[in-house]
């Protein structure tokens, strides 16, 4: 059974939903495992009882009108039917304009299902006819244009038994089963029925219908036309007295209200016996004329927005509206002044992160710039956007993205929803999913002036079995079949698909995919569980070790230490025979100097071309890398997730010619400055004598695509070392090193534009050149994450311009682990009271002596601001004393 439950998510901007500073309870988190403990508030979605119940006979066809002729003796003959389509107009057949005596009808009756009795007259209304409006092209001698409107003398009043119907605006009928309603005769030659009758009919195609309907050249010179349709049944049909009545179907809105849709108007047919066929005027062919005469829109939105009717209910489709609740769904905005928060949705999953779809953030409009929970709420500024690197726009695979906000979610107003963590038992069959959508709010003005209202559809069904081969590996398809009024609901693409993990405890299960065709069609969403690691890499950077490079020449057994996955990589190498000249090790705290060139800020492939930092603002690379058809690079970055430094200028060697490999060198100047806490620029080799470095290992960059046979979202940077090599013939400024290494094809890719290094002393490297040609021999993995900002907007404390490459080593001493001590240069003695906030941070030694090795600033009566590297001294002892002057 398909279940549809909608929860109204209306919001009023009473308080700020996003704050500039981290809230009091803010914590960075250690991954999704502790998400629930950080955002422990439950989010209750009440499940209401079904409204209505078993359909009553009275009120079943509230739009039905009986059209009558008042006779001289006061008796009323109801000879035709019609349908109330506004409070003032009835839709009927043009041939109902007169009876057999050429007398026009003068009255209508609504809300009465038994014209001969008074038992159900409680809601009945008798309304005089003001005017009968036939279609201007209708001719009594023909059977075309058989449609008309009746303007009533006054508006009909809405009650339990009376309401108007919607008009079906499409050419084809919405279903294979239609209903006709009327007070017509129960059989050929019989009297008219005093009680309202309904019959079920099926549409019949024009060719089959033409064979059943006897046509007269005089009455139907064109045969059956497109503005006519046929319907039939083996056992029942419309009959005399049903003329003008509705041929209809019923659709629902997302709240479970039933809306009759007028597809046709009863016109004529074969004698009403078993297997007879009826011809109906197709309503959709006359929409323009109808709307012009009634002087109002008859759109689906207008019809379903009316709250005056007490609509019949479908007990399997219900709705609940809740008051203000903690906000988690937000809309993406491209301009601050925009109010349409339903262009694309997203879900808060942490203080500063919104989960959405990749298609939403990669449109022609560019990345969104703000998010908001309602048209009138405050805007949170988008700081960055992360698109899954394997996103396939054409097939909607990996259609997932993270939006980082500059502000922080205020937990007084918001409640981030944690991701669903797959447990041992897995997901239950026919799980209940909550799907984000929106409806028009014209009928719900008490909830604010929004142009729409967020809702949650509850969808329960089995996984799709048809066309599963066309569904991507990270897409989930859930079967559902709900007949909804067109445009009564809009899917919230990019919005959340939730699952109830426990009572009133909800988790995000996926992101709504654009492959879902409508609020009533099969649900297709991107499953987030395969992408948890990618999300955690971005959101919780402290999960990833900052790894370094090193060479091991002594051991035949390569060793990799990568977080807690060492067993994986150990099993990858297995017990195979080893080549002692090829090994790998991973250590932590390596100062970075290799960067990748990027042409777009959102790019994540940092291996298109490499470069090496040789100063605070300068990157050395190859001329070929910066003179491609893409133009100059715009950014550089250390890793796919690290911050981007903007390129200020590019200097290509003046003698470089692209068709020649000579002078293939370029400098890239950055707008920001390298942070010396993270970067250690490498100094160039300045010796003028050829082969001064001969005998030293030569290292150069490359990248590998995966380890342990598992897909890697980004290639891993490696540094290769040549221990034995021979000089080969070179020209001008080129250097060629001969070597023969047999590697598995596709094992690695060269980091063109990256550095070629030589090690002079232990852990002291110099840049020999760039643009390497060759393959791997020794692999040293540098896979890492970002602890803090790599590039600074202003010069760092120890920044100096430098006179030449000769003083490079002094300015950038190469260290593996220890930080260099920053000392004041020059300066004057300060006196008591001059810097009252100054604190000296000290280490008490075993002999009672205190070494004050760091400084700090008193920022409250309890807290001092200082540098993170002051946490330990060179002997790894933590400080436990400080002195304030």
N, C-alpha and C positions, 0 to 999 in steps of 0.2 A: 504494500500500500504506500502510495506517495503521501507524505505529510508535508504541509506547507505552513510554517509558523513564522510570523513576522513580528519583530520587536521594534517599536518605534524609537529611534535614537534622536530625540530632539534636544537641541542644546541652546542655552541662553548664556550670553557672555556676562555672567555676574562677576566672576573673578578671573584673574589671569591664569591661563592654562599653561603658559610657558614663562619661565623666569630666567633672568640673565645669569645669576649666580647659582651654583649647585645648591639644592635645598638641604635642609638640616639632615635628612635621613639618606642623603646621597652616598652611594658607594659604587666603585667601578665594576665590581663583579669579577669572578674568576672563570666565567663561562656560563653556558645555559643551565648547567647542573644546579647552580644556586639561584637561578632566576626566581623561582617560586618563593624562596625565603626573602628575597629583596622586594618583591611586589606581592605581598601575601593577601591583600584584600580580595575577597571573593566578589565576583560579578554576577549578580542574580538575574536570570532571565525567567520571569514567571511564565509558566505554561498555563494558559487559561482554559476553562471548560468551553466546549463547543457551544456556540450560540445557535439558537434555532432548534434544530432537531429534525424529526420526520416532517416531510413537507405536507402542509395542510391543503385541502382542496380549495378552500377559500384563500385568496391571495396568491394562488399559484401563477396566474397570468394577470398581473395587476394592470397591464397596459391595455387589456382587451376592452374594446368599445363596441356596443351594440347600437347600430344606426337605425333609427325608427321613423315611421310615418304615422303621424297622429290622424286618426280618422274622425269623421264628423260625430260619431257616437262616443268619442273620447278614448276609444281603444287604440293602442299603439301596436303597429306591425313592425317587428324588427326583421328586416329583409336582407340586411348586409352587416358585415363586420368591419372593424378598423382597428388601428393601433395608435395609442396616445404616444406622440414622440416629443412633445413639449407640453407645458401646462395649458397651452391654448390651442394646439393643433393636433388633428387626427389624420393619419395616413390611411387611405383607402383606395378603392378602384374607381376609375372614372365612370364606368358603366353603372355605378351605384348612384349617379346624379339624379336619376328618375326611376320610378317603378313602371310597371306595365301600363299604367294610366297616365304616364308622363307627369306624375306629381313628384316634386322634390322632397327629400327627407327634411324634417324640422327639429329632430331631437336626438340626443345620444344618452346612453346609460353606461356607467362605469361601476366597477366593484360589485357586480351582481352576477352570480353564476347560475341562478335559477330565476328566469324571468317570469315564471308562472307562480312562484311562491314568495313568501316574505321572510322565510327563516334566516336568510343570509343578507338581509337588507341593511344590516347595521352600518356597513361602510359604503352602501350604494349612493351614487350621485346622478341626478338627472340634469343634464345641461343642454340648453337650447342651441341650435345651430345658427350662427350669424351669416356664414357665407360658405358655399360649396365651390371649390376652385379646381376645375378640371385642367389637366395639362393642355396647353394651348394647341397642340397638334393632334389631340384626340378627336376622332370622328366616330360617331355611333355605328356607322356602317362597316367600320374596320375593327380589327382586333389588335391594333397597335396603340402605344402610348396610353395604355389602360391604367392610369394612376392619377390620383387626385388628393387634395387636402381639404379638410373641413376646418374652418375657423370657428371656434366656439364663441358663444355669447359672453362667456366669462372664463376665468381660469379655473381649472379643476384643482381641488384641494387634495393634498397628499394625506393618505391615511394607510392603515394596514392593508386595505384591499385595493388601493389605487396608486399607481406610479407609472412613469413613462418608460418606454423601451429605448434602446440604442439602435442606430441604423448601421448595418454591416456595410463597410465602405469598400471592400475588395470585390473583385469580379467573381472569383470562385468561392463557393460555400466553405465555411471553416471546418465542416465535419461531414462524414458520410451519412449521418443520421439527422434528419430535420423534423420539426414538429409543425403541424398546422392546427389552428384553433378556430372554433366558430360555433354558432348556434344553428348550423344548417341541418338539412334533412339527414336522417340516419340511413337512407337508402334511396335508390332511384324510385321516384313517384311517391315517396312517403312525405309526411308532414314535417315542418320545421321542428327542430328540437327546442324545448324551452330551457334546457340545461346546457351549460358550456361543455363542448366535446373537444377532445384532442386526438390527433392521429399522428403516427410516426411514418415518415416517408424518406425515400432515398433519392438523391439527385439522379437524373437520367440524362445521358449525353444527347445532343441535338439530333444526331443521325437516327438513333433508336427512337427518339421521341417523335420525329417526323413520320416514322413508319406507323406509329400508333394513333397520331392525331389526324383525323380527317380534315383536310384543308380545302378552303374554297378560294379560287383565284380572286373572287370579288372581295372577300373578307381579308384574305392574307396573300396579296399578290407577291410579296417578297418571301413567303414561307416563314419559317421561324427565324427570328432575328436575334442578334446578340443581346438585346435588352430584354429578352425573354428567357426563361429557364423552365425545365420540366422536373417533376418529381412523381414518384409512384410507390405503390406497395401492392403486394399480392393479395392483401386482405382488407385494406381500408384506403380511403381517399377523401378529399374534400368533395362537398356536394352542394346542391342548390341551397342558397341561404348563407353559405360561407364566403361569398364574394366580398372582396375588399379586406378580408381578414389576413392575419400574418402567417407567413411561412418563416420559421425562425429556428434558431439554435440558442443554447445557453452557454455563456462563458463566465469566467470568474475574475474578480480582481484579487490582489494579493491578500486581502483581508477575508476572503471566503464569501463575499457578497456575490449573488447570482445576477447577471445582467442578460436579459433576453436581447438577442441581436436579430433585427428584422432583415431577412435575406430577400424575401419576395412578398408580393401582394397577390392574393388569389384572384385569377382572371377568368379562365374558362377551362374546359377539359372534356374528356369522354364521359358518357353516362356513368354515374358513380356506382359501379358494381365491382366485384372482386377482380383485381388486376387492372383497374382503370388508371388513367394517367391524367394529371393536372398540369396546366400551363400557368406560370406565374410571371408577373412583371418584376424584372430584376431591379431591386431598389438602388444598388450602387450606380446604375446607369443614369440615375436622375438626381444625384446628390446636389449638383449645382442649382438646379431648378428648385428643389425642396428647400435648401438653405436660403435661397433668395426670397422665397415666399414667406418662410417663418421668421426671416430676418435675424437668424442667430446661427452660431456654429453647432453642428451636430457631431463634432469630433468625439473620438473615444475618450479623450481626456476630459472634455466638457461633460460628457455623459456620466462618467464614473466619479467625477469630482463632486457631484451633488450629494449633500448630506441630508436632504429633506426626506428621502424615501427610506422606509423600513424594508430593506431588501430581503428577499429570501436568502437563506444561508445554506452553504454546503458544509455539512458537519465534519467533513474530513479536511477542510481548509478553514483555519481560524486565525485570529490576530489578537495581539495584545499591545497596548501602548503603555510605556512606562514613563514616569516623571524623569527629571534630570538625573543622570547617573554618571559615574566616573567615566571620563572620555578616553577612548583609545583609538577610534577610527578618525582619520583626518583626511582632508582633501588636498591634492597637490595644486598649487597655483603658480602661474608664471609671472603675474603682476600683482603687486600688493593690493591694488584697488579691485581686483577681480572678486566676484561674489559666487561664481559657479564652482562649488566645491565638489561637484560630481563629474568633473572631466576625467579624473582618475582618483582612486582611493589608495589608502595605505593604513597600516596599523602600527601603533607605538609598541615596540617590543623592549624598549629600554628608555632611560632618561633622554637620550639624544638620538635614538635610531628609530626610523620608520621603515617597515618592510613593505615593498610594493613590487610591481612587475617591471621588467626591463623595458617593455614596449612603452610604458607610460613615461619613462624618463629619457627616451631616445627618439622622440618625435621630432618633426621639423622645427618645433618651437625651442628645442634645446632642453637642457635640464630645468626642472622646476626651481623656483627661487624662494618659495614660501610654502608652508603648510598651515592649515587652519581647520578647526573642527566645525565651524559654521560660518555663514556669510558675514556675520557681525562680530565674530570672536577675534581675539588678537592673533597676529601672524607670527609664526616662528620662522626665522631665516634659515634657509638651507646653506650649510657650510660646504658639504661635499656630497657627491653621488658615486656609488660603487655599483657598476653593472657586472653581472656574472661574465667572466671572460669567455665562456663557451656559448653565450647567448646566440641563438639561431632565430632571427626575426621571421624568416619565411615559414618555419615549421613550429614556431613557438616553443622550442626546447630551451631549457635553462632560462626561462622567462622570469627572472627574479633580480631584484636590485635592492640595495640599502641606501637610504637617504639619511645623512648625518645632519643634525640640527645644530645651530650655533647656541641656542638656548637650551634649557633643561626643562623637562616635564615637571609640572607642579603636581605632586601627588595629592594635594587637597582637591584638585579638579580632575586629574587624569588617573588612569590605572593601566599601565602597560600590561599587555598579555604575553605570557611566556610561550615559547615554542613547545610543541608536543614532542616529548622524548620517548622514542619507541621503547616499550618495555619488553620483558621476556615473552609475555603471552601474545604480544602483537596487538593488532587492532581487531575488534569484534566484527563479525560479518554484519552487514546492514547497519553500520554505524550511523548515528544521527549527526549530520553536518549542518552548521549554521553558515549561511552564505550571505555576504554583504550585497545589498541592492538599495535602490531608492525609489520613492514614489512622489507624485506631485502633492503639494501641501495645501492646495486651494481649499480642500474640504476639511483641513485640520489647522485652521488659522490660530486656534488657541495655543498652538505649540510654537508660535513665532512667525516671523515674516520670511522664512527661508523659501527658496524656490523649489525645494524638495526636502525629503526627510529620509534619513538613513534607516534601513530596516534590516532585519536578519531573517532570511528564509531558512526554515528547517527542512532539510531534504534527507529522506531516508530511502535507500534503495540498494539494489545489488550492483556490483560493478558491471560496466557495459561488456557485452560479449561480441557485438558486431563491430567491425572495422577497427579492432584493437591493434591491428598491424600498423595503422596510421597514427596511433597514439605514441608519443615519445616516452622514453624510459622514465622520465621524471614527471609525466602527466598521469593524473588519475581521472577516470571517467565513471560517474555514478548515474545509473538509469533513473529517469523520472519522466512523467508524461502528465503535465497539468495544462488544462486549457484555460488560458488567461486572455482577457480582453487586450487587444493590441495596444501597446504604448502605456499600459497601466502600471508598468514596472520597468525600471532601467537597471541593468546589471552594473555593479560597481567594480569595473575592471581595475585590477591592481589591489582591490580590497581583500579582506581576509576571508578564509574558510576556516571556521572554528570547529572544535570538537569538545564535548563535555567529558573531561577526564574523570571527574567525581561530581557529586552533587554541588551545583553552582560553582564549579571550578572549571574554567574554560582555558583551552590552549589553542594556539594557532596551528592548524594542520597544513595549510597551503595558501596559495595566492590565486585568486580567480583569473582564469585564462580567457583570452579573447576568442578562443575556440568554442566557448560556451555561447550558444546562439540566442538564448533568451531566458527569461525568468522561469519558463515552463519546460524548457528543453533539458536534455542531458547535461549534467553538471560536469565540467572539465576544469581541473585546477592543477597548478604546479605544486607537486609535493616538495615540501621544504626539507624533509628528513635527509635526502642525499646531499644537501647543501649546507648542513649544519657546520661542518668544519670550515668551509669558506666564510660563512657569516662570523664565526668565532674569531677567525684570523683578523677580520676587520675590526670587530667590536671589542675584543679582549686581547690586545696585542701582547700583554704580559704572559699569555699562554705559550708564546713561541720563544724559544731560546734564540739569543743573538749568537750566531755561530761564527766560527773563524776558520782560517785555513792553516794547515801545518803539513809537514811531510814526515813520513815514517819510512826509514830505509832499513831499519833493523828487523822488523817483524814480517814474517811471511803471511800472517793472518790479518787481513785488513779489519779495521775496527771503526764502526760508526756509532756515535752517541747523539741521537736526535730525540730530545724530549723523552717520552716513555715508550718510544717505538723501536728501541734498539733491537729487540728480539725479532722484529719484522725484517730489519735490514740484515741482521746476522743470518737469518734464514735465507735471505736473498743471495748472499754470497755462498752460503751452504758449505759443503766440504769439497768443493772443486779444487783441482790443482791450481796453485798460485804462481804468479809471476812475481818474483821478489822485487822487481824494479817498478811495479805498479801497486800502489797502496793508497789508503785514504784514512783520514782521521778528522773528527770534528771537535773543536774546542770553542769556548765562549769568549766574549769580549774582544772581538777583533775590530780595530778602528777601520772604518770603511773609506775607500777611495775610488773604487770603480762605480760609474753611474751609467745609466742607459739613456739614450736620446729619444725624446718623444715629440710627436708633431701635434697631438691633441692632449688636453689635460686628462681626459678620461681614459686614454690608452693604458693598457696594463702590460703590453709586451715590451719589456725593457731590454730585449735582446735583438731588436732590429739593428742597432748599432751601439757600440760601447764607447766609453771615454774614461779618462782618469783625471782626477783632481790634482793639479800641480800647484795650486794657490787657492786662496780663499774664494776667489771669484772666477777662476779660469779652469776650463776642462780641455785636455788635449785629446784630439780624435783625428780621424782621417778626413781628408778633403772630400773623398768620394761619398762619405756618409752625410755630409751637409749640403751636397749639391745634387741631390736626386730630384726627380720630377715633383716631389712633394714640397720642395723648397727647404728653407732653413728649418731646423728643429725649433720648437717653441718652448720646450721644457726639458729638464733632466730630472731623473729620480733614481734612488738607490735600489728600491724594490717596487713591485707592483702596488704595494699598499702605502708606501711612504709618501711624505709630502713632496710636492713638485717645486723645483726652483725654476723661475722664469728666465728664459734666454734674453739677454739684453742686446748682444751683438755677436756676429760670427766673422772670423777673420780667416780667409782661405789663403794659402801660400800663393803669392802672385805668379809663380812659375808653374803652378799646377795646371795640367791639361787632362781632361777626363779620359781621353783615349790613350793616355800614357800613364804608367804607374809611378812615374817620377814625381817628387815633391808632393806626395799624397799626404798632406798634413794640414791641420786646421786647429784654430783655437776658438773655443766658445766662451764668451763672457756672460756671467750670470748676473742677474739683478740683485739676488740675495747673497749672503755670505755663508760659507760653510761653517757649521757649528763645530768647533774644535773638540767638544766633548764626544762627538760621534765620528767626525771625519779626521783623517790624517792625510793631507795631501802628500803625494810622493814627489821627490825632487828628481829633476832630470840628470842623466849621466853627463857630466861636464868635461870629462877628460878628452883631449883632442887626439891622443894617439890611438891608432887603430888596434883592435884586439886587446885592449887593456883588460877587458873583462873576460877574456878567453880562459876557459877552465871553470868559470863560475856557472852554476845552474841558470838556465834561461827559462823564465816562466811567462806564460801568456794565457789569456782568457778564453774560455769556451763555455758551453752550457749543455746540460743533459736534460732529457725530457721526463724521465721517471725513475723511480727506484722500486724494487720489489714487484715490478710488473703492474703496479697500480697507477692509474692515471694521475698525473700531476697537473694542477691547474696552471702552474707557471713553471717554466724551465728553471733549473737550479744552476746558479753560477759556480763554475769550477775553475781552478787554476792548474795548468799543466806545467810540468817541469821536465826539461831535457837535461839529462846528466852527461850524456855522451853525444857529441854532435861533431859535424865537420863543416867547415866553411865552404860554401859553393860560390860560383861566380856571381858577382853582383855589379851593378852599374851605379854611377853617381852616388845618390844618397840611399841606395837600397842595400840591404843586408840579407843574404840568403844562407840558411842553415840546412844542411842536408841531414835527413834521418829516414829510417824505414821502420814503421810501426804498423803491425797488422791488427786492426780493430774491427769489431763487428759493425757492419754497415748501419748507419743511422744512430750510432751510439751517442754522438755528440755533434754540436754545431759550433763553428768558430765564432768568436766574439769580434767581428770586424770593427775596426776603429778603437778597440780596446787596447790596453797597454801590453808591452813586452818588457819584462823586468829582469833584473839580475840582482843576486844577493851578494853584496860585498862582504859584509860581516854578518854574524848571526842576527836575524830579524831586522837587518838594515837593507832596504831595497832601493834601487834606482831605476828610473824609466829609461829604457834603451830606445824605444820607438813605438810605433803603432801599426795597425792593420796586419795581423798575423796570417800566415798560411800554414796549415798543418793539421795534425790530429792529436788525440790525447795519449799521454803515457801515464803520468801520475795524476790521480784525481784528488783534489782537495775541495770539499764541498763548503760553500758559503751560503747557507740558507738561513734567513733570519727575519726578525720582526723589528718594529720601530718602538723604542722606548720614549723618545722625545723628538722634538723638532730637529730635522737635519739641517735646514737652511733658515737663517735668521734675516729679518728685515733690516737690521742695523748691524754695524760691525761688532764682533764679539769683544770681550774685555781685553784680550791679549792680541788684538788685531794690530798688525803693522804692515805698511805697504811693501817694504823690501826693496833693496837696491838692485839685486840681480839674482840669478840662480845660485850664485856663490854663497849667499846667506840663507839659502832655502833650508838647510839642515838645522840651522839655529832656530829658525821660525817654526819648523814643523819636525820636532824630534820624534822619531818613530818609536812608539811604545806599544806593547801588546796588551797589557792589563792596567798598569798604574797610570793615574792621571798626573800630568805635570802640575807642579805647585805654582800657582799664580802669585807673583810677588809684586809689591808696589814699586814702581820705577820712579826714583826721585821723590818728590813730595816734601811736605813740611810737617813738623811736629804739631799734633793737635793737643788741646788742653782740656782740662776737666770742664764739663758742661757744654762743650762745643758740639759733641755728637752723643747726646744723652741716650740714644737708642742702641749704641754700639755694644755688642756682646763679644767676649772672647771665649771660645769653646775649647775646653781643655781635657787632657787625658791624665788622670792621677796614676802615677807609677808606684811600684811596690815600695819605694823608699820614701813615699809621701810627696815627692816632687810632682808638680803639674806642668805638663807641656801644653801650651796654648798654640795649637796648630791651625786653627780655623777661626773665622769671624762669623758674625751673624747680626741680625737686626731685630730688636724687640718690637713686635707689632701688636701684641696685647699684653696684659699683665701676666699671661701664662705661656705665651707662645713666642718662639724665636724663628725667624726665617733665615735659612742658610742653604748651602749647596748639598746635594744628595751625596756627592763623593766624600763629604766630611763625616759620613756615618762610621767610617773606620779609618785608622791610620795605616801606615805601611806594614804594621805587624798584625793587621786585621782585628785590632782591639777597638771595641766601641767606646765612644766618649761617655763620660758620666758626670762631668762637672762643667760648669761654665762660670765666667766672671763678668759681671756688668760693671762698667766704670761709672 
